[in-house]
Amino acid sequence: MVACADYNIRDLSLAPGGRLKIQWAAAHMPVLNRIRDELAPTRPFAGQRVAICLHLEAKTAYLAKILKECGAEVAITGSNPLSTQDDVAAALVEDGLHVYAYRGCSMEDYRRLIGQALSIRPTLVIDDGGDLVNMLHSDRRDLARGVIGGCEETTTGILRLRAMDRDGALLFPMIAVNDAYCKYLFDNRYGTGQSVWDGIIRTTNLVVAGKVVVVAGYGWCGKGVAMRAKGLGARVIICEVNPIRALEARMDGHDVMRLSDAARMGDIFITVTGCKDVIRREHFLVMKDGAILANAGHFDVEISVADLRAISDSCRLVRNNIEEFVLADIAGGPKRLYLLGEGRLVNLACADGHPAEIMDMSFALQFLSLDYLVREGSNLEDRLYSVPEDIDFRVARLKLAAEGISIDSLTPDQERYIENVD
């Protein structure tokens, strides 16, 4: 490791490879590029200190670089021990950012690195999962009073923020970027749908067609994962606790059943619920020999790895990012279950995360929401807010323009009609 006050990373010599990755991402993020071209000359973040806790890979790095170009001092850390790309982290250090992240850190080091990112005494924060904001509300409450506001971009993080908002515990305003249309309709559905399968296919090198894929959770992420599985030729089973989502899955053409029944049938299991212990001991015991387990939820709690280890006779790494667990003392003889990426986010632990064109929209929302907080934060209460509709629409229009698409507008007469229709 290479550490000093300004950074704590694995290896500075990796920077050239990381720079190439960032350049590739930047070339495929036209929305952020247009926003940068418009706002960078005015330096809207001059004097601001931004602490970022996101999956530290090329797309995230480009967002951080643009914030710096627009005047901010930026410190960045990873939001998952297995999602940091060390070459990208090194490239950001060479570009003058404070970087505190390296792949494969322990959970103790993970928390320490978040604390180091907060050492810049942030005025703005961007979080992914809520760990940075949680630290500002616990161990580092002394820094919270200097925070104008922040953004959260995950379903899991929003759940945590809603609980804090309900209890009146928030110490500064937060914007729920995850709930914006241009986030969950595209990032959660198309981004997760593609990147999860990128991770599984890249890691296993196995065919999906003809297999039974069990998806636990049918929110927007689950919809995307199931849609891609179906397109790859799999038979898809959905497991849900929400009766409306379960009915939707059925009408989308998927089988729907309890996980206890699906556990006996699945070849590949993917959790995407935001909850804990979704797949646990009783499910492992009845699974097929050779079943593959992957998690697409933010935290590594959806697949009970503790249960899996407790009932296994042996465990070994059989391929990069694949652990083989052998269950010997069960009816029907021994069987093997395969866990991908330690049960962490499979699309980032085992691949490169969402496509650049998708994260382009999500990070544009982050950027514009921070700009909104700089301008309006003093007028906001310490609550959880939605992304302003004009920001959501602006990102959509910029994306359409980048695709060379023009759409119609209402005439003044049509606008009057809609506003006054009974």
Residue pairs with C-beta under 8 A, 6 or more apart in sequence:
1 8
1 9
1 10
1 102
2 8
2 9
2 10
2 11
2 12
3 9
5 119
6 93
6 98
7 93
7 98
7 99
7 100
8 99
8 100
8 101
8 102
8 113
8 116
9 86
9 89
9 90
9 93
9 99
9 100
9 101
9 102
10 86
10 89
10 90
10 102
10 103
11 86
11 90
12 90
12 93
12 94
13 90
14 86
14 87
14 89
14 90
14 91
15 87
15 90
15 91
15 93
15 94
16 87
16 91
17 87
17 91
18 58
18 61
18 85
18 86
18 87
18 88
18 89
18 90
18 91
18 92
19 91
19 94
21 57
21 58
21 61
21 85
21 87
21 88
21 91
22 58
22 61
22 62
22 65
22 88
22 91
24 58
24 356
25 58
25 59
25 61
25 62
25 356
25 359
26 32
26 33
26 62
28 355
28 356
28 357
28 360
29 59
29 62
29 356
29 357
29 359
29 360
29 363
30 360
30 398
30 399
30 402
31 360
31 361
31 364
31 395
31 398
31 399
31 402
32 62
32 63
32 66
32 360
32 363
32 364
32 367
34 398
34 401
34 402
35 66
35 364
35 367
35 368
35 398
36 66
36 69
36 70
39 70
39 371
40 66
40 69
40 70
42 70
43 70
43 71
44 70
44 71
44 371
44 374
45 67
45 70
45 71
45 72
45 124
45 370
45 371
45 374
46 70
46 71
46 72
47 71
47 123
48 71
48 72
48 73
48 123
48 124
48 148
48 374
49 72
49 73
49 74
49 75
49 120
49 121
49 122
49 123
49 124
50 67
50 72
50 73
50 74
50 75
50 122
50 123
50 124
50 125
50 126
50 370
51 75
51 76
51 77
51 117
51 118
51 120
51 122
51 124
51 125
51 126
51 132
52 60
52 63
52 64
52 67
52 74
52 75
52 76
52 77
52 117
52 125
52 126
53 76
53 77
53 78
53 79
53 114
53 117
53 125
53 126
53 127
53 128
53 129
53 131
53 132
54 60
54 63
54 76
54 78
54 79
54 126
54 127
54 128
54 153
55 78
55 79
55 80
55 83
55 84
55 128
55 345
55 348
55 353
56 76
56 77
56 78
56 79
56 83
56 84
56 85
56 88
56 89
56 99
56 101
57 83
57 84
57 85
57 88
57 348
57 352
57 353
58 85
58 88
58 352
58 356
59 353
59 354
59 356
59 359
59 360
59 363
60 76
60 88
60 359
60 363
61 76
61 88
61 91
61 92
62 363
63 363
63 366
63 367
64 74
64 76
64 92
64 97
65 92
65 95
65 97
66 367
67 74
67 367
67 370
68 74
68 95
68 96
68 97
72 124
73 98
73 120
74 97
74 98
75 97
75 98
75 99
75 100
75 116
75 117
75 118
75 119
75 120
75 122
76 92
76 97
76 98
76 99
76 100
76 101
76 117
77 99
77 100
77 101
77 113
77 114
77 116
77 117
77 132
78 84
78 101
78 102
78 103
78 105
78 110
78 113
79 127
79 128
79 129
79 131
79 132
79 298
80 129
80 298
80 344
80 345
80 348
80 349
81 103
81 104
81 105
81 106
81 107
81 109
81 110
81 344
82 103
82 104
82 341
82 342
82 344
82 345
82 348
82 349
83 103
83 344
83 345
83 348
83 349
83 353
84 101
84 102
84 103
84 105
85 103
85 352
86 102
86 103
89 99
89 101
89 102
90 99
92 99
93 99
98 117
98 119
98 120
100 113
100 114
100 116
100 117
101 113
102 113
105 113
111 131
111 135
114 131
114 132
114 135
115 135
115 139
115 140
117 132
118 132
118 135
118 136
118 140
118 143
121 143
121 146
122 143
122 146
122 147
123 146
123 147
123 148
124 147
124 148
124 149
124 150
124 370
124 373
124 374
125 132
125 133
125 136
125 147
125 149
125 150
125 151
126 150
126 151
126 153
126 366
126 370
127 133
127 150
127 151
127 152
127 153
127 157
128 152
128 153
128 154
128 157
128 298
129 154
129 156
129 157
129 298
129 299
130 152
130 154
130 156
130 157
130 160
130 161
133 150
133 152
133 157
133 160
133 161
133 174
134 160
136 143
136 144
136 147
136 171
136 172
137 144
137 164
137 169
137 170
137 171
141 171
144 171
144 172
145 171
147 171
147 172
148 172
148 173
148 373
148 374
148 377
148 378
149 172
149 173
149 174
149 175
149 373
149 377
149 380
150 172
150 173
150 174
150 175
150 373
151 174
151 175
151 177
151 365
151 366
151 369
151 370
151 373
152 158
152 161
152 174
152 175
152 176
152 177
152 178
153 177
153 178
153 183
153 187
153 362
153 365
153 366
154 178
154 298
155 178
155 184
155 188
155 219
155 221
155 274
155 298
156 274
156 297
156 298
156 299
157 178
157 298
158 176
158 178
158 179
158 384
159 274
161 170
161 174
161 176
161 384
162 384
164 170
164 384
165 174
165 383
165 384
170 382
170 383
170 384
171 382
172 382
173 373
173 377
173 380
173 381
173 382
173 383
173 384
173 385
174 383
174 384
174 385
175 369
175 372
175 373
175 384
175 385
175 386
175 387
176 384
176 385
176 386
176 387
177 183
177 362
177 365
177 366
177 369
177 387
178 184
178 188
179 386
179 387
180 365
180 386
180 387
180 391
180 392
180 395
181 392
181 396
182 361
182 362
182 364
182 365
182 392
182 395
182 396
182 399
183 361
183 362
183 365
183 387
184 220
185 220
186 358
186 361
186 362
187 354
187 358
187 359
187 361
187 362
188 219
188 220
188 221
188 224
189 220
189 221
189 223
189 224
189 227
190 224
190 355
190 358
191 224
191 354
191 355
191 358
191 359
191 362
192 220
192 221
192 224
192 225
192 272
192 296
192 347
192 354
193 221
193 223
193 224
193 225
193 226
193 227
193 228
194 224
194 228
194 354
194 355
194 358
195 347
195 348
195 351
195 352
195 353
195 354
195 355
196 224
196 225
196 228
196 270
196 272
196 294
196 296
196 346
196 347
197 208
197 225
197 228
197 229
197 232
198 347
198 351
198 352
199 294
199 340
199 341
199 346
199 347
199 348
199 349
199 350
199 351
200 208
200 268
200 270
200 292
200 294
200 340
200 346
200 350
201 208
202 350
202 351
203 319
203 320
203 321
203 322
203 340
203 341
203 346
203 350
203 351
204 292
204 319
204 322
204 338
204 340
206 292
208 229
208 232
208 233
208 234
208 268
209 232
209 233
209 234
210 233
210 234
211 234
211 235
211 267
211 268
212 234
212 235
212 236
212 237
212 265
212 266
212 267
212 268
213 226
213 229
213 234
213 235
213 236
213 237
213 266
213 267
213 268
213 269
213 270
214 236
214 237
214 239
214 259
214 262
214 263
214 265
214 266
214 268
214 269
214 270
215 222
215 225
215 226
215 229
215 236
215 237
215 238
215 239
215 270
215 272
216 222
216 239
216 240
216 259
216 269
216 270
216 271
216 272
216 273
216 278
216 279
216 302
217 239
217 240
217 271
217 272
217 273
217 274
217 278
217 297
218 226
218 238
218 240
218 242
218 245
218 246
218 248
218 249
219 245
219 272
219 273
219 274
221 272
221 296
222 238
222 245
222 272
222 273
223 252
225 270
225 272
225 296
226 236
226 238
226 249
226 252
226 254
229 236
229 268
230 236
230 253
230 254
234 268
235 255
236 254
236 255
237 254
237 255
237 256
237 257
237 262
237 265
237 266
238 246
238 249
238 250
238 254
238 255
238 256
239 256
239 257
239 258
239 259
239 262
240 246
240 249
240 256
246 256
247 256
249 256
250 256
259 278
259 279
259 283
260 282
260 283
260 286
263 269
263 279
263 282
263 283
263 284
263 286
263 287
264 286
264 287
264 288
265 288
266 287
266 288
266 291
267 288
267 290
267 291
267 292
268 291
268 292
268 294
269 279
269 287
269 291
269 292
269 293
269 294
269 303
270 294
270 295
270 296
270 346
271 278
271 279
271 294
271 295
271 296
271 297
271 302
271 303
272 295
272 296
272 297
272 302
273 297
273 302
274 297
274 298
274 302
275 297
275 301
275 302
276 299
276 301
276 302
276 304
277 301
277 302
277 304
277 307
278 302
278 303
279 293
279 302
279 303
279 304
280 304
280 307
281 304
281 307
281 310
281 311
284 307
284 308
284 311
284 327
284 337
285 311
285 327
285 330
287 335
287 337
288 335
289 334
289 335
289 336
290 335
290 336
290 337
290 338
291 337
291 338
292 337
292 338
292 340
293 303
293 308
293 337
293 338
293 339
293 340
293 343
294 340
294 341
294 346
295 302
295 303
295 340
295 341
295 343
295 344
295 345
295 346
296 345
296 346
296 347
297 345
298 345
300 342
300 343
300 344
300 345
302 343
303 339
303 343
305 339
305 342
305 343
308 325
308 337
308 339
309 315
309 325
311 327
312 325
312 326
312 327
312 337
313 326
313 327
313 328
313 329
313 334
314 325
314 326
314 328
315 323
315 324
315 325
315 326
316 323
316 324
317 323
317 324
318 324
318 338
321 340
321 341
321 342
321 349
321 350
322 338
322 339
322 340
323 338
323 339
323 342
324 336
324 337
324 338
325 336
325 337
325 338
325 339
326 334
326 335
326 336
327 334
327 335
327 336
327 337
328 334
340 346
340 349
340 350
341 349
341 350
342 349
347 353
347 354
353 359
354 362
360 399
361 395
361 396
361 399
364 395
364 398
365 387
365 391
365 392
365 395
368 391
368 394
368 395
369 387
369 391
372 388
372 391
373 380
400 406
400 407
410 418
